[in-house]
Amino acid sequence: MIELHERCISWWKKKLNISNYGLLWISFIKGILVGLLIYHLIII
């Protein structure tokens, strides 16, 4: 029972790590897109 509980916790940690990584990538890409948009608006 304890082993199952630990496995469940490690699974959740993996899932959370992946989702945090995904959120970081999404915000990073959004930042680049917004930066490019502002850059083009300033040039034009």
N, C-alpha and C positions, 0 to 999 in steps of 0.2 A: 504493500500500500504506500509506504514512504517512497519507494523507488519510483512508482507511478507518479506521485506528486512532484518529485524532483524533475522527472522527465517533462511533465506538464509545464513546470516553471521555466525550464531551459527552452522549451518550444516557444513559450510566450516571449522570452527574452530575445530569441532569434527573430521572431515575428516583429517585435517592437524595434529591434535594431534595423531590420530591413525597411520598415515603414519610416523610421527616422531618416535613413539614408535617402529614401525616395523623396521625402519632403524637402531635404536639403537640395537634392538635384532639381526638383521642381522650382524652388525659390531661386536657385542659381540661374536656371534657364530663363525664368521670368525676369530676373534682374538684368540679364544680358539683352533680352528683347526690349525691355523698357529703355535701357541705355542706348541701344541702337535707334529706337524710335526718337528719343530726345535728340540724339546726335544728328539724325537726318532732318529733324525740324529746325535745329539751329543752323545747319548748312543751307537749307532751302529757305 
